[in-house]
Amino acid sequence: MFQVRVHGRGGQGVVTAAEMLSIAAFREGRHAQAFPSFGSERTGAPVMAFCRIDDKEIRVREPVVEPDCLIVQDPTLLHQVNLFQGLKSTGYVLINTARAIDALGIADLAAHYPHEHLLTVPASALALKHVGRPLPNAALLGGFSAFAGKVHIDSIAAAIAEKFSGEVARANIAAARAAHDWVLAEMKGAA
């Protein structure tokens, strides 16, 4: 089972990101589960959502406490919440920022994970360019597709089209594909 924990703030589409990731996995014939965890349900408050993906039925229902991947939609949470808690030693971390991992002030934490499993992507900037608003969730899913390789970008696009319609869907798919391409280029450059 591959478990993802998405961190962000209310209004950034954290819950929607987990839902779309589960839809993408389901479209590929896999079992998936997504659900949120709310503190205070106001815009700007820290929010977590979870997604599990497996080739067999998922029976567990509790929050993801040992994720295989963290998707961080708001990098200001890096120093406010213990985001890395429970992350497996081989875990992936995808952070929405144009800054490099080394510039985020998390060197002590990052040292415990494979360097190639830590990546930043300017998801808000890509969303602003394609969607007209800096909502990073769809772009981060595109980046996740390239980075972790657990779902295909076409499945992410189909999930976005299922969740949204018209221009909103088209723009978010464009942001997701742009982030996917950006991550592939970053990974190729690092190799």
Backbone hydrogen bonds, N-H to C=O, Kabsch-Sander energy under -0.5 kcal/mol:
donor,donor_aa,acceptor,acceptor_aa,energy
2,F,53,I,-3.0
3,Q,1,M,-0.5
4,V,51,C,-3.3
5,R,69,C,-2.4
6,V,49,A,-3.2
7,H,5,R,-0.5
7,H,71,I,-2.9
8,G,47,V,-2.1
10,G,45,A,-2.6
12,Q,9,R,-2.1
17,A,13,G,-2.3
18,A,14,V,-1.9
19,E,15,V,-2.2
20,M,16,T,-2.9
21,L,17,A,-2.3
22,S,18,A,-2.1
23,I,19,E,-2.3
24,A,20,M,-2.4
25,A,21,L,-2.1
26,F,22,S,-2.6
27,R,23,I,-2.5
28,E,24,A,-0.8
28,E,25,A,-0.8
29,G,26,F,-2.1
30,R,25,A,-2.0
31,H,54,D,-2.7
33,Q,52,R,-1.9
35,F,50,F,-1.8
37,S,48,M,-2.9
39,G,40,S,-0.5
39,G,46,P,-0.6
42,R,40,S,-1.3
44,G,10,G,-2.0
45,A,42,R,-2.0
47,V,8,G,-2.8
48,M,37,S,-1.9
49,A,6,V,-2.0
50,F,35,F,-3.0
51,C,4,V,-2.3
52,R,33,Q,-2.6
53,I,2,F,-2.4
54,D,31,H,-2.5
59,R,57,E,-0.6
65,V,63,P,-0.8
68,D,3,Q,-2.8
69,C,3,Q,-1.5
70,L,92,Y,-2.6
71,I,5,R,-2.3
72,V,70,L,-0.5
72,V,94,L,-3.0
73,Q,7,H,-3.4
73,Q,71,I,-0.7
77,L,74,D,-1.9
78,L,75,P,-1.5
79,H,76,T,-0.7
80,Q,77,L,-1.4
81,V,77,L,-2.3
83,L,81,V,-2.1
85,Q,82,N,-1.2
87,L,84,F,-2.1
88,K,67,P,-2.3
91,G,88,K,-2.5
92,Y,68,D,-2.6
93,V,117,H,-2.9
94,L,70,L,-2.7
95,I,119,L,-2.4
96,N,72,V,-2.7
97,T,95,I,-1.2
97,T,121,V,-1.3
103,A,100,A,-1.3
104,L,101,I,-1.8
105,G,102,D,-0.5
106,I,101,I,-0.6
110,A,106,I,-3.2
111,A,107,A,-1.9
112,H,109,L,-1.8
113,Y,110,A,-1.9
117,H,114,P,-2.3
118,L,115,H,-1.6
119,L,93,V,-2.5
121,V,95,I,-2.4
123,A,121,V,-2.6
126,L,122,P,-2.3
127,A,123,A,-2.7
128,L,124,S,-2.6
129,K,125,A,-2.1
130,H,126,L,-2.3
131,V,127,A,-3.6
132,G,127,A,-1.3
132,G,128,L,-0.5
133,R,127,A,-0.7
135,L,133,R,-1.6
137,N,12,Q,-0.7
140,L,136,P,-2.7
141,L,137,N,-1.8
142,G,138,A,-1.9
143,G,139,A,-2.3
144,F,140,L,-2.9
145,S,141,L,-2.2
146,A,142,G,-1.5
147,F,143,G,-2.6
148,A,144,F,-2.6
149,G,144,F,-0.9
149,G,145,S,-0.7
155,S,152,H,-0.7
156,I,152,H,-1.7
157,A,153,I,-2.6
158,A,154,D,-2.1
159,A,155,S,-2.2
160,I,156,I,-2.3
161,A,157,A,-2.4
162,E,158,A,-1.6
163,K,159,A,-1.9
164,F,160,I,-2.8
168,V,165,S,-0.9
169,A,165,S,-1.4
170,R,166,G,-2.4
171,A,167,E,-2.9
172,N,168,V,-2.1
173,I,169,A,-2.5
174,A,170,R,-2.1
175,A,171,A,-2.1
176,A,172,N,-2.5
177,R,173,I,-2.7
178,A,174,A,-2.2
179,A,175,A,-2.4
180,H,176,A,-2.4
181,D,177,R,-2.5
182,W,178,A,-2.3
183,V,179,A,-2.8
184,L,180,H,-2.4
185,A,181,D,-2.2
186,E,182,W,-2.3
187,M,183,V,-2.8
188,K,184,L,-2.2
189,G,185,A,-2.3
190,A,186,E,-1.7
191,A,187,M,-0.9
